[in-house]
């Protein structure tokens, strides 16, 4: 597996597996598939796109309204009477959104934005010689060209970010692997930009890793990722079990692959790529001298002196002189054992789309190309792919199924529409979905895998993915309780199972009183001195998050109030009090909260004020709530809305968007209503803005990106433009009456 003998292959994935005829003009770049042949299959939440080439199958499996919506094809849904009141607007919105519910009861959507996901997948396909269907190759190319920066020709870390070496180098390589010509004028432009930024040598650590796997860079250029870290005793402060779960699951297979020194044998295409992505001949480059070379645009979190010193020790002393074959084999063996446990615990779905292709490659190296593990991984890669009108992208997880479905239920209930018979069937199906997706058992060998308790929890996406998340569990539990306490709704989730969710949440509070995402905090913030990713911040360990802490507060408050006032009441009371203290402490002097999972201060402020209201803290009796309201009101735009740029996330300072946003405006409306802000006028002005942008079919147009992770990378939540306007407008009508809003 370690050789670099050139393979006598034609080169790119397209020609290797799926020869096809060229377009009449002789070019590949303008190819597209027939969008009317795409179908989304949902099997208990598992979502996969299928392209139907058989005419009989195409007729027997017609496109759903949801399929057409995702592909931006005419849905055939009727125009609705223009809403004159908030409740009418809500009814129109639910009418539209109900048609997008999938047979399994959940809602689906694109969960795109990051531009570094497809490269890992496509490179893995290439080096594992995985056949890539022509329709997938075509649509990935089309998506990448659609998302190419219109001015400089590059790609960034995410779809709204400035062009970077990471985005440009990796997506250039993907397009070439999938058959695009180096003479395509768009790639010529991209190559020129890449060269102006110093070429691929100035890419961050993850780019250098993937290029080395592809044999388009030497491993000497990659800073060490030693699997020996997995042999450290648990008491060691930097032991990997203390890392944030995404870092653990990415660096686990990365360390195994790097230690094995895997590099795919050269092909004519990769040999040519070696000459395209650098500013000088490949043979003249001293790769070892560029371990720390990185473009300023990519260097969001510069490596520390401590990390550089450790890397120097590993490269100069440990690897050549101190690392015995016995140590290496033990480290690789244990790393692969942990990879296998991750695969088994998720049925090869894996935590996310960065680690999943790496796990596939690790299994290919260890188990061989014809093994069950490789075949199952190949199948699972399709869970991450998403088809839309622009082409095919890779989602940030295998979906947002549980998360968005929970929020939709809450929105309809809070809007006062849940008992309307028109929406009962929709809500019952959504409740059935949440019942099916609750995790009923802990992981096998949970302690060996260092996994958090998960019995009774809900994951972000599906039960198969199976990772406990504090706010996902909280929001799903709230949704179940809210619906099951309404007259006429079935009780699918038993009292005991709801208690299981409570039990899991009570294991997740940090000593600070706050809550993190997947697990309690296990390591010190000083671990960020070892952050090797360079393009992300706050990535090494878990942190207290206002979104997670507030979700737990509102869920436990609702449980005690509506479900079971006596169950573990003293522990729940203490948990809520400590969490509320953390929320108040986390508030900034200007009244705001910094959001880590949505943009940004608008998002976190909504959840904070909702949680404080759940414990009786409102505008009239709490100065901190009043200060938070003032923060929002001081930033209301002239048109009545609110708009916040994604740059707030990376800078940590509130940065206005150039235009008000429907989603963020809805967040602030909800925040002010939860806080019981007394004046109607500024809220009504915002409601008017949201209603004015509603389209004739009841939907809203997509505006700016909504989500974020690790401070620097944005991610899309397109269902938010339905969910939060429904909730905001409905809450306004309940508070002030359903009068006409002109």
PLY file of the C-alpha trace (Angstrom):
ply
format ascii 1.0
element vertex 742
property float x
property float y
property float z
element edge 741
property int vertex1
property int vertex2
end_header
0.00 0.00 0.00
2.96 2.32 0.49
4.41 2.18 -2.98
4.39 4.96 -5.51
4.72 2.93 -8.71
2.71 4.58 -11.43
-0.58 2.86 -12.18
-1.39 2.25 -15.84
-4.81 3.85 -15.56
-6.45 6.42 -17.72
-6.47 8.76 -14.76
-9.66 10.38 -13.65
-12.62 8.77 -11.92
-14.93 9.47 -14.81
-12.89 7.65 -17.43
-11.78 4.88 -15.13
-15.25 3.63 -14.38
-17.86 5.32 -16.49
-16.89 6.28 -20.04
-19.57 8.40 -21.66
-19.99 10.51 -24.74
-19.05 14.16 -24.70
-21.47 17.00 -25.08
-21.90 18.22 -28.65
-19.42 21.04 -28.05
-16.78 18.53 -26.96
-16.66 19.83 -23.37
-17.52 18.32 -20.03
-18.03 21.50 -18.11
-21.63 22.17 -19.12
-22.99 18.67 -18.52
-25.97 18.20 -16.24
-28.33 15.36 -15.49
-32.07 15.36 -15.99
-33.34 16.77 -12.69
-36.73 15.14 -13.17
-35.09 11.73 -12.66
-33.77 12.37 -9.15
-35.56 10.90 -6.12
-34.90 11.21 -2.39
-35.47 7.98 -0.48
-36.07 8.19 3.27
-35.84 4.95 5.23
-36.50 5.63 8.92
-34.58 8.88 8.54
-31.76 7.56 6.38
-31.77 9.84 3.34
-30.21 8.87 0.01
-30.61 10.35 -3.46
-31.20 8.09 -6.46
-31.03 8.77 -10.18
-33.52 6.74 -12.21
-32.35 5.74 -15.67
-35.00 3.08 -16.20
-38.15 4.48 -17.81
-40.51 2.12 -16.04
-38.99 2.91 -12.65
-39.13 6.61 -13.43
-42.87 6.30 -14.01
-43.62 3.99 -11.09
-41.70 6.16 -8.60
-42.90 9.70 -9.31
-41.16 12.71 -7.88
-42.61 13.96 -4.62
-43.32 17.59 -3.88
-40.28 17.56 -1.61
-38.07 16.21 -4.42
-39.20 18.99 -6.70
-38.71 21.62 -4.01
-35.13 20.54 -3.27
-34.33 20.54 -6.99
-36.00 23.91 -7.53
-38.48 22.41 -9.97
-42.11 23.59 -10.15
-43.89 22.01 -7.18
-47.41 22.50 -8.48
-48.47 23.90 -5.11
-51.17 26.54 -5.40
-50.86 30.23 -4.83
-52.51 31.16 -1.56
-54.51 34.23 -0.60
-52.16 36.94 0.60
-52.00 36.89 4.37
-53.31 40.01 6.06
-52.75 38.77 9.62
-49.94 36.91 11.35
-52.04 33.79 11.86
-52.98 33.72 8.19
-49.30 33.99 7.33
-48.56 31.07 9.66
-51.32 29.00 8.08
-49.90 29.65 4.62
-46.41 28.71 5.78
-47.52 25.46 7.43
-49.59 24.63 4.38
-46.48 24.83 2.22
-44.06 23.22 4.65
-46.40 20.30 5.37
-45.98 19.19 1.75
-42.23 18.83 2.35
-42.62 16.29 5.15
-41.12 12.95 4.18
-42.96 9.62 4.55
-40.88 8.78 7.62
-42.31 11.86 9.35
-39.27 14.13 9.35
-38.19 17.08 7.27
-35.03 17.04 5.21
-32.84 19.72 3.70
-29.46 20.61 2.37
-26.97 20.86 5.24
-24.20 22.32 3.15
-21.91 25.31 3.31
-18.46 23.87 4.09
-16.34 23.51 0.96
-13.76 21.08 2.37
-16.03 18.01 2.65
-16.30 16.81 -0.94
-12.50 16.73 -1.43
-12.00 14.14 1.31
-14.73 11.96 -0.15
-13.64 12.20 -3.80
-9.97 11.61 -2.99
-10.98 8.57 -0.93
-13.07 7.27 -3.81
-10.09 7.73 -6.11
-7.48 6.01 -3.97
-9.80 3.13 -3.00
-10.78 2.71 -6.66
-14.44 3.08 -5.79
-16.66 3.31 -8.89
-18.32 6.72 -9.12
-21.56 6.76 -11.13
-21.52 9.23 -13.96
-24.56 11.13 -12.68
-22.81 11.77 -9.37
-19.59 12.86 -11.05
-21.48 15.25 -13.31
-23.45 16.83 -10.49
-20.49 17.27 -8.14
-18.64 19.07 -10.91
-21.66 21.22 -11.58
-22.01 22.15 -7.91
-18.36 23.10 -7.54
-18.46 25.27 -10.63
-21.68 26.87 -9.37
-19.97 27.72 -6.09
-16.75 29.03 -7.64
-16.06 32.62 -6.64
-17.38 34.74 -9.53
-14.55 37.25 -9.36
-11.30 35.56 -8.36
-12.21 32.00 -9.44
-11.41 30.32 -6.12
-13.25 28.58 -3.33
-13.28 29.35 0.37
-13.69 27.43 3.59
-17.46 27.83 3.16
-19.82 29.08 0.47
-19.85 32.70 1.66
-16.20 32.88 2.67
-13.30 34.47 0.84
-11.18 32.25 -1.37
-8.46 30.31 0.39
-5.71 27.84 -0.45
-7.62 25.09 1.35
-10.81 25.63 -0.63
-9.16 26.41 -3.96
-6.50 23.70 -4.02
-8.79 20.94 -2.83
-11.76 21.73 -5.04
-9.48 22.23 -8.04
-8.13 18.71 -7.44
-11.66 17.30 -7.09
-12.73 18.78 -10.41
-9.68 17.34 -12.12
-10.24 13.89 -10.57
-13.82 14.00 -11.80
-12.82 14.76 -15.36
-12.65 18.54 -15.76
-9.93 19.68 -18.13
-6.98 21.73 -16.95
-7.69 23.92 -19.98
-11.21 24.76 -18.81
-11.13 28.54 -18.47
-12.61 28.31 -14.97
-9.84 26.02 -13.83
-7.24 28.19 -15.51
-8.56 31.09 -13.43
-8.61 28.97 -10.25
-5.07 27.80 -10.90
-3.90 31.36 -11.36
-5.43 32.35 -8.03
-3.92 29.31 -6.32
-0.48 30.19 -7.65
-0.89 33.79 -6.52
-1.46 32.49 -2.97
1.72 30.39 -3.12
0.23 27.14 -4.38
-0.83 24.05 -2.46
2.25 24.22 -0.24
0.47 26.99 1.64
-2.53 24.82 2.47
-3.43 23.90 6.05
-2.79 20.57 7.73
-5.91 18.78 6.43
-5.16 19.79 2.83
-1.61 18.49 3.10
-2.87 15.22 4.56
-5.26 14.55 1.68
-2.79 15.60 -1.00
-0.21 13.23 0.49
-2.73 10.38 0.41
-3.23 11.18 -3.28
0.55 11.26 -3.87
0.31 14.89 -4.92
2.40 15.93 -1.93
5.08 14.22 0.13
4.30 13.12 3.69
7.33 15.16 4.78
5.15 18.26 4.41
2.52 16.99 6.87
2.97 17.76 10.53
2.89 14.59 12.66
-0.34 12.92 13.76
1.09 10.13 15.93
-1.25 7.22 16.76
0.86 6.75 19.88
-1.38 9.37 21.48
-4.06 6.68 21.72
-1.76 4.64 23.97
-1.49 7.39 26.58
-2.97 6.60 29.99
-6.27 8.30 30.74
-4.74 10.47 33.46
-2.49 12.29 30.97
-3.91 15.82 30.45
-3.64 15.61 26.64
-4.98 12.05 26.25
-7.36 11.94 23.24
-10.40 10.88 25.28
-10.36 14.45 26.61
-10.65 15.98 23.13
-13.85 17.20 21.50
-15.50 14.22 19.85
-15.07 15.52 16.29
-11.35 16.01 16.86
-11.08 12.50 18.27
-12.90 10.89 15.40
-10.99 12.84 12.71
-7.51 12.44 14.14
-8.08 8.75 14.93
-8.18 7.51 11.31
-5.89 10.33 10.20
-3.23 9.10 12.61
-3.61 5.51 11.42
-3.40 6.44 7.73
-0.43 8.77 8.27
1.42 6.20 10.36
0.95 3.62 7.61
2.34 6.17 5.17
-0.36 5.33 2.66
0.01 6.98 -0.72
-1.80 5.93 -3.84
0.40 4.88 -6.77
0.88 7.65 -9.28
-1.39 7.83 -12.31
-0.93 10.03 -15.35
-3.51 12.40 -13.86
-1.95 12.71 -10.42
1.47 13.11 -11.99
0.04 16.00 -13.99
-1.67 17.46 -10.91
1.71 17.60 -9.21
2.74 20.14 -11.81
-0.51 22.12 -11.76
-0.98 22.96 -8.07
2.50 24.25 -7.29
4.38 27.31 -8.41
7.53 25.39 -9.31
8.39 21.89 -10.52
7.43 19.16 -8.06
10.87 17.57 -8.09
12.49 20.84 -6.99
10.37 21.27 -3.85
11.78 20.54 -0.41
8.51 19.46 1.16
9.92 19.06 4.65
10.67 22.79 4.66
6.97 23.55 4.20
5.39 21.72 7.13
4.43 25.07 8.62
3.82 27.04 5.44
0.28 28.39 5.32
-1.52 31.21 3.58
-2.64 34.09 5.84
-6.20 33.58 4.58
-6.19 30.00 5.87
-4.38 30.69 9.12
-7.39 31.43 11.35
-5.80 29.75 14.37
-2.00 29.91 14.00
0.00 27.06 15.47
1.54 27.91 18.81
5.22 27.83 19.72
4.42 24.85 21.94
2.86 22.88 19.09
5.70 23.74 16.73
8.20 22.58 19.35
6.38 19.27 19.82
6.18 18.75 16.06
9.91 19.48 15.76
10.66 16.87 18.43
8.46 14.28 16.72
9.99 14.89 13.29
13.64 15.20 14.32
13.92 12.79 17.26
10.90 10.60 17.92
10.15 9.28 14.44
13.72 8.61 13.25
15.39 7.49 16.50
12.95 6.64 19.29
9.88 5.16 17.64
10.40 1.41 17.53
8.47 -0.91 15.24
6.85 -2.42 18.31
5.54 0.94 19.48
4.36 1.78 15.98
2.50 -1.52 15.55
0.87 -1.28 18.98
-0.31 2.26 18.27
-1.65 1.39 14.83
-3.38 -1.74 16.11
-5.14 0.07 18.94
-6.10 2.99 16.71
-7.69 0.60 14.24
-9.53 -1.19 17.06
-11.10 2.14 18.01
-11.97 2.80 14.36
-13.76 -0.57 14.25
-15.71 0.27 17.39
-16.85 3.56 15.87
-17.95 1.73 12.73
-19.88 -0.92 14.66
-21.55 1.57 17.01
-22.85 3.62 14.08
-23.38 0.83 11.51
-20.65 2.56 9.49
-22.58 5.85 9.39
-19.83 7.43 11.54
-19.92 10.73 13.34
-19.56 13.00 10.33
-18.41 13.54 6.75
-14.77 14.31 7.57
-14.08 11.17 9.57
-16.27 8.82 7.49
-14.11 8.83 4.32
-11.01 8.48 6.51
-12.53 5.44 8.20
-13.27 4.01 4.77
-9.65 4.48 3.75
-8.37 3.00 7.02
-10.52 -0.11 6.44
-9.31 -0.30 2.84
-5.71 -0.32 4.09
-6.29 -2.78 6.94
-9.09 -5.07 5.72
-8.56 -4.94 1.98
-10.63 -3.62 -0.94
-13.10 -6.54 -0.99
-13.88 -6.56 2.73
-17.33 -6.06 4.24
-16.14 -2.95 6.08
-15.07 -1.26 2.84
-18.26 -2.20 1.02
-20.46 -0.98 3.89
-18.53 2.28 4.11
-18.94 2.78 0.37
-22.69 2.41 0.77
-22.78 4.81 3.70
-20.98 7.59 1.86
-24.22 8.24 -0.01
-25.91 9.21 3.27
-23.90 12.44 3.19
-24.59 13.40 -0.42
-27.31 15.91 -1.19
-28.76 16.86 -4.55
-30.09 20.35 -5.29
-30.67 22.60 -8.25
-26.98 23.63 -8.35
-25.68 20.07 -8.30
-24.50 17.59 -5.66
-22.83 18.60 -2.42
-21.80 16.87 0.78
-23.82 17.56 3.90
-22.21 18.47 7.20
-23.73 15.36 8.78
-26.00 12.62 7.47
-28.84 15.12 7.88
-30.70 17.35 10.32
-33.66 15.02 10.74
-34.27 15.07 14.49
-33.16 18.67 14.97
-35.43 20.29 12.40
-38.39 18.01 13.14
-38.23 18.91 16.83
-38.17 22.61 16.08
-41.08 22.34 13.64
-43.24 20.68 16.29
-42.39 23.39 18.80
-43.06 26.14 16.27
-46.55 24.85 15.46
-47.39 24.34 19.14
-46.09 27.76 20.21
-47.94 29.36 17.31
-51.19 27.92 18.69
-51.82 25.76 15.61
-51.23 22.25 16.95
-54.88 21.54 17.69
-56.01 22.64 14.23
-57.26 19.41 12.61
-55.57 20.36 9.34
-52.14 19.80 10.87
-52.81 16.92 13.24
-51.74 14.16 10.86
-48.52 16.03 10.07
-47.72 16.41 13.76
-48.58 12.80 14.62
-46.19 11.62 11.90
-43.51 13.93 13.27
-44.10 12.56 16.78
-43.85 9.01 15.44
-40.52 9.93 13.89
-39.14 11.26 17.18
-40.35 8.14 18.97
-38.53 5.98 16.45
-35.34 8.01 16.68
-34.90 8.01 20.45
-31.79 6.03 21.34
-32.81 3.09 23.49
-29.47 1.67 24.62
-25.92 2.69 25.42
-22.99 1.95 23.12
-21.31 -1.39 23.19
-18.07 -1.11 25.14
-19.02 2.45 26.00
-16.17 2.96 28.46
-13.57 1.55 26.06
-14.78 3.94 23.37
-14.98 6.85 25.85
-18.56 7.47 24.75
-21.12 9.48 26.71
-24.24 7.77 28.09
-26.90 7.83 25.40
-29.87 5.78 26.61
-32.94 8.00 26.22
-31.09 10.61 24.18
-31.68 11.92 20.69
-28.94 12.55 18.13
-28.79 15.52 15.77
-29.73 13.39 12.78
-30.69 9.76 13.31
-30.62 7.02 15.91
-28.20 5.04 13.74
-25.64 7.83 13.91
-26.24 7.52 17.61
-24.34 10.36 19.26
-25.92 12.02 22.30
-26.21 15.80 21.93
-27.43 17.84 24.86
-29.54 20.37 22.96
-30.88 17.82 20.46
-32.04 15.65 23.35
-33.54 18.68 25.05
-35.39 19.99 21.99
-36.74 16.53 21.07
-37.87 15.88 24.63
-39.62 19.27 24.75
-41.39 18.51 21.49
-42.59 15.11 22.71
-43.88 16.52 26.00
-45.62 19.46 24.33
-47.45 17.29 21.82
-48.28 14.40 24.11
-49.92 16.76 26.60
-52.31 18.18 24.01
-55.81 16.68 23.77
-56.20 14.03 21.09
-52.52 13.28 20.53
-51.23 9.75 21.04
-48.64 8.92 23.67
-45.91 7.23 21.67
-43.04 7.92 24.10
-43.64 6.46 27.54
-43.03 8.27 30.81
-40.11 5.95 31.51
-38.45 6.79 28.23
-38.81 10.52 28.89
-37.18 9.91 32.27
-34.33 8.17 30.44
-33.77 11.40 28.52
-33.76 13.38 31.75
-31.30 10.93 33.29
-28.92 11.39 30.37
-29.16 15.19 30.50
-28.33 15.15 34.20
-25.02 13.41 33.41
-23.93 16.20 31.07
-23.63 19.33 33.22
-20.16 20.81 33.59
-18.71 21.96 36.88
-19.28 25.53 35.70
-23.02 24.92 35.53
-23.08 25.13 31.75
-23.61 22.39 29.19
-21.46 21.43 26.23
-22.62 19.60 23.08
-21.80 15.85 22.98
-20.16 15.33 26.36
-19.19 17.22 29.50
-15.89 19.07 29.24
-13.05 16.61 29.71
-9.95 18.70 29.09
-8.46 22.09 29.78
-8.79 25.08 27.47
-5.00 25.02 27.36
-5.46 22.15 24.91
-6.08 24.80 22.26
-2.32 25.33 22.31
-2.23 22.00 20.46
-4.86 22.94 17.85
-3.28 21.72 14.62
-6.24 22.27 12.29
-5.31 25.95 11.71
-8.59 26.84 9.96
-10.86 26.44 13.02
-11.03 27.88 16.52
-12.22 26.27 19.76
-11.91 22.78 18.33
-9.79 20.77 20.76
-12.21 20.29 23.65
-15.86 20.74 24.54
-16.98 24.16 25.77
-19.95 25.55 27.64
-22.39 26.78 25.01
-25.33 29.11 25.64
-27.44 27.24 23.06
-26.89 23.89 24.80
-27.24 25.24 28.33
-30.44 27.13 27.57
-31.98 24.13 25.80
-31.43 21.96 28.85
-32.93 24.60 31.14
-36.11 24.94 29.08
-36.44 21.15 28.69
-36.00 20.38 32.38
-38.28 23.27 33.35
-40.98 21.91 31.04
-40.48 18.37 32.35
-40.91 19.49 35.97
-43.88 21.70 35.16
-45.83 19.44 32.78
-44.50 15.89 32.99
-43.41 14.83 36.48
-42.87 17.43 39.24
-41.49 14.81 41.65
-38.97 12.87 39.57
-35.44 13.70 40.77
-36.84 17.10 41.65
-33.98 18.22 43.90
-31.33 17.27 41.35
-33.28 18.94 38.54
-33.79 22.08 40.61
-30.08 22.26 41.38
-29.16 21.61 37.74
-31.46 24.38 36.52
-30.23 26.86 39.13
-26.59 26.22 38.32
-27.30 26.44 34.58
-29.19 29.71 34.93
-26.31 31.13 36.95
-23.95 30.19 34.11
-26.26 31.78 31.51
-26.34 35.04 33.43
-22.58 34.94 33.92
-22.01 34.28 30.21
-23.97 37.39 29.21
-21.71 40.16 27.95
-21.71 43.66 29.36
-23.75 44.92 26.38
-26.53 42.40 27.10
-25.63 39.87 24.40
-24.63 36.22 24.26
-22.15 34.87 21.71
-23.62 31.99 19.69
-21.50 29.06 18.58
-23.94 27.13 16.37
-25.97 29.85 14.65
-25.32 33.42 13.51
-24.59 34.61 16.11
-25.64 37.01 18.85
-29.17 36.93 17.42
-29.29 33.15 17.69
-27.87 32.80 21.18
-29.93 35.69 22.51
-33.17 34.02 21.44
-32.37 30.84 23.35
-31.07 32.72 26.38
-34.23 34.78 26.79
-36.42 31.71 26.22
-34.62 29.82 28.99
-34.73 32.74 31.40
-38.46 33.13 30.76
-38.94 29.44 31.59
-37.72 30.17 35.13
-39.71 33.40 35.49
-37.09 35.98 34.53
-38.58 38.57 32.18
-38.19 42.20 31.13
-40.23 43.54 34.04
-38.41 41.75 36.84
-34.84 41.18 35.64
-32.34 43.85 34.66
-30.25 41.39 32.64
-33.26 40.48 30.51
-34.01 44.17 30.00
-30.40 44.75 28.95
-30.65 41.92 26.42
-33.78 43.50 24.95
-31.96 46.81 24.68
-29.10 45.10 22.83
-31.54 43.89 20.18
-33.58 47.08 19.92
-30.45 49.17 19.46
-29.65 47.08 16.38
-33.03 47.03 14.69
-32.75 48.13 11.07
-34.76 50.86 9.42
-37.05 48.34 7.68
-37.95 46.79 11.04
-35.84 43.68 10.69
-32.54 42.43 11.98
-29.60 41.21 9.94
-26.32 39.88 11.29
-23.31 38.90 9.20
-21.54 35.59 9.61
-18.46 37.66 10.35
-19.80 38.12 13.88
-18.90 34.48 14.48
-15.27 34.74 13.44
-14.63 38.17 14.95
-16.65 37.82 18.15
-18.12 41.28 17.56
-21.67 41.95 16.37
-21.40 42.74 12.66
-24.52 43.91 10.79
-25.48 42.25 7.55
-26.01 44.58 4.63
-29.67 43.51 4.56
-32.19 42.38 7.15
-32.78 38.63 7.27
-36.10 36.85 7.75
-34.61 34.12 9.94
-32.67 36.45 12.21
-35.60 38.83 12.43
-37.76 35.92 13.55
-35.18 34.96 16.18
-35.28 38.44 17.66
-39.09 38.60 17.57
-39.16 35.34 19.54
-36.54 36.68 21.95
-38.50 39.87 22.68
-41.76 37.97 23.06
-40.21 35.41 25.40
-38.80 38.28 27.46
-42.30 39.84 27.58
-40.98 43.09 26.23
-43.97 45.42 26.74
-43.92 47.67 23.69
-45.68 46.34 20.64
-44.45 48.79 18.00
-40.88 47.53 17.34
-42.06 43.92 17.35
-44.94 44.66 15.01
-42.58 46.45 12.68
-40.46 43.30 12.54
-43.53 41.11 12.01
-44.51 43.33 9.10
-41.08 42.79 7.55
-41.32 39.00 7.84
-44.83 38.93 6.38
-43.85 41.24 3.52
-41.25 38.74 2.30
-43.56 35.75 2.34
-44.16 34.47 -1.18
-47.49 33.71 -2.79
-47.25 29.98 -2.09
-46.56 30.52 1.63
-42.80 30.02 1.53
-39.90 32.40 2.03
-36.92 32.78 -0.28
-33.51 31.61 0.84
-31.38 34.44 2.19
-27.95 34.41 3.87
-26.45 31.36 5.54
-27.76 30.64 9.04
-25.36 28.36 10.96
-21.75 28.08 12.08
-19.33 25.74 13.80
-15.89 26.27 15.32
-16.16 30.04 14.82
-14.91 30.15 11.24
-17.03 27.80 9.12
-20.62 28.55 8.16
-23.28 25.95 7.44
-26.80 26.06 6.02
-30.09 25.47 7.85
-32.58 26.24 5.07
-35.61 24.92 6.99
-35.12 27.71 9.51
-36.82 30.08 7.07
-40.04 28.15 7.68
-39.69 27.07 11.30
-38.82 30.34 13.01
-41.18 32.66 11.09
-44.01 30.25 11.94
-43.10 30.41 15.61
-42.47 34.16 15.68
-45.65 35.19 13.88
-47.78 32.76 15.85
-46.39 33.94 19.18
-47.00 37.56 18.17
-50.66 36.81 17.36
-51.12 35.03 20.69
-49.60 37.95 22.58
-51.10 40.95 20.78
-54.04 39.47 18.90
-54.44 38.46 15.29
-55.13 41.88 13.86
-54.18 43.02 10.40
-50.58 44.12 10.15
-50.16 46.77 7.50
0 1
1 2
2 3
3 4
4 5
5 6
6 7
7 8
8 9
9 10
10 11
11 12
12 13
13 14
14 15
15 16
16 17
17 18
18 19
19 20
20 21
21 22
22 23
23 24
24 25
25 26
26 27
27 28
28 29
29 30
30 31
31 32
32 33
33 34
34 35
35 36
36 37
37 38
38 39
39 40
40 41
41 42
42 43
43 44
44 45
45 46
46 47
47 48
48 49
49 50
50 51
51 52
52 53
53 54
54 55
55 56
56 57
57 58
58 59
59 60
60 61
61 62
62 63
63 64
64 65
65 66
66 67
67 68
68 69
69 70
70 71
71 72
72 73
73 74
74 75
75 76
76 77
77 78
78 79
79 80
80 81
81 82
82 83
83 84
84 85
85 86
86 87
87 88
88 89
89 90
90 91
91 92
92 93
93 94
94 95
95 96
96 97
97 98
98 99
99 100
100 101
101 102
102 103
103 104
104 105
105 106
106 107
107 108
108 109
109 110
110 111
111 112
112 113
113 114
114 115
115 116
116 117
117 118
118 119
119 120
120 121
121 122
122 123
123 124
124 125
125 126
126 127
127 128
128 129
129 130
130 131
131 132
132 133
133 134
134 135
135 136
136 137
137 138
138 139
139 140
140 141
141 142
142 143
143 144
144 145
145 146
146 147
147 148
148 149
149 150
150 151
151 152
152 153
153 154
154 155
155 156
156 157
157 158
158 159
159 160
160 161
161 162
162 163
163 164
164 165
165 166
166 167
167 168
168 169
169 170
170 171
171 172
172 173
173 174
174 175
175 176
176 177
177 178
178 179
179 180
180 181
181 182
182 183
183 184
184 185
185 186
186 187
187 188
188 189
189 190
190 191
191 192
192 193
193 194
194 195
195 196
196 197
197 198
198 199
199 200
200 201
201 202
202 203
203 204
204 205
205 206
206 207
207 208
208 209
209 210
210 211
211 212
212 213
213 214
214 215
215 216
216 217
217 218
218 219
219 220
220 221
221 222
222 223
223 224
224 225
225 226
226 227
227 228
228 229
229 230
230 231
231 232
232 233
233 234
234 235
235 236
236 237
237 238
238 239
239 240
240 241
241 242
242 243
243 244
244 245
245 246
246 247
247 248
248 249
249 250
250 251
251 252
252 253
253 254
254 255
255 256
256 257
257 258
258 259
259 260
260 261
261 262
262 263
263 264
264 265
265 266
266 267
267 268
268 269
269 270
270 271
271 272
272 273
273 274
274 275
275 276
276 277
277 278
278 279
279 280
280 281
281 282
282 283
283 284
284 285
285 286
286 287
287 288
288 289
289 290
290 291
291 292
292 293
293 294
294 295
295 296
296 297
297 298
298 299
299 300
300 301
301 302
302 303
303 304
304 305
305 306
306 307
307 308
308 309
309 310
310 311
311 312
312 313
313 314
314 315
315 316
316 317
317 318
318 319
319 320
320 321
321 322
322 323
323 324
324 325
325 326
326 327
327 328
328 329
329 330
330 331
331 332
332 333
333 334
334 335
335 336
336 337
337 338
338 339
339 340
340 341
341 342
342 343
343 344
344 345
345 346
346 347
347 348
348 349
349 350
350 351
351 352
352 353
353 354
354 355
355 356
356 357
357 358
358 359
359 360
360 361
361 362
362 363
363 364
364 365
365 366
366 367
367 368
368 369
369 370
370 371
371 372
372 373
373 374
374 375
375 376
376 377
377 378
378 379
379 380
380 381
381 382
382 383
383 384
384 385
385 386
386 387
387 388
388 389
389 390
390 391
391 392
392 393
393 394
394 395
395 396
396 397
397 398
398 399
399 400
400 401
401 402
402 403
403 404
404 405
405 406
406 407
407 408
408 409
409 410
410 411
411 412
412 413
413 414
414 415
415 416
416 417
417 418
418 419
419 420
420 421
421 422
422 423
423 424
424 425
425 426
426 427
427 428
428 429
429 430
430 431
431 432
432 433
433 434
434 435
435 436
436 437
437 438
438 439
439 440
440 441
441 442
442 443
443 444
444 445
445 446
446 447
447 448
448 449
449 450
450 451
451 452
452 453
453 454
454 455
455 456
456 457
457 458
458 459
459 460
460 461
461 462
462 463
463 464
464 465
465 466
466 467
467 468
468 469
469 470
470 471
471 472
472 473
473 474
474 475
475 476
476 477
477 478
478 479
479 480
480 481
481 482
482 483
483 484
484 485
485 486
486 487
487 488
488 489
489 490
490 491
491 492
492 493
493 494
494 495
495 496
496 497
497 498
498 499
499 500
500 501
501 502
502 503
503 504
504 505
505 506
506 507
507 508
508 509
509 510
510 511
511 512
512 513
513 514
514 515
515 516
516 517
517 518
518 519
519 520
520 521
521 522
522 523
523 524
524 525
525 526
526 527
527 528
528 529
529 530
530 531
531 532
532 533
533 534
534 535
535 536
536 537
537 538
538 539
539 540
540 541
541 542
542 543
543 544
544 545
545 546
546 547
547 548
548 549
549 550
550 551
551 552
552 553
553 554
554 555
555 556
556 557
557 558
558 559
559 560
560 561
561 562
562 563
563 564
564 565
565 566
566 567
567 568
568 569
569 570
570 571
571 572
572 573
573 574
574 575
575 576
576 577
577 578
578 579
579 580
580 581
581 582
582 583
583 584
584 585
585 586
586 587
587 588
588 589
589 590
590 591
591 592
592 593
593 594
594 595
595 596
596 597
597 598
598 599
599 600
600 601
601 602
602 603
603 604
604 605
605 606
606 607
607 608
608 609
609 610
610 611
611 612
612 613
613 614
614 615
615 616
616 617
617 618
618 619
619 620
620 621
621 622
622 623
623 624
624 625
625 626
626 627
627 628
628 629
629 630
630 631
631 632
632 633
633 634
634 635
635 636
636 637
637 638
638 639
639 640
640 641
641 642
642 643
643 644
644 645
645 646
646 647
647 648
648 649
649 650
650 651
651 652
652 653
653 654
654 655
655 656
656 657
657 658
658 659
659 660
660 661
661 662
662 663
663 664
664 665
665 666
666 667
667 668
668 669
669 670
670 671
671 672
672 673
673 674
674 675
675 676
676 677
677 678
678 679
679 680
680 681
681 682
682 683
683 684
684 685
685 686
686 687
687 688
688 689
689 690
690 691
691 692
692 693
693 694
694 695
695 696
696 697
697 698
698 699
699 700
700 701
701 702
702 703
703 704
704 705
705 706
706 707
707 708
708 709
709 710
710 711
711 712
712 713
713 714
714 715
715 716
716 717
717 718
718 719
719 720
720 721
721 722
722 723
723 724
724 725
725 726
726 727
727 728
728 729
729 730
730 731
731 732
732 733
733 734
734 735
735 736
736 737
737 738
738 739
739 740
740 741
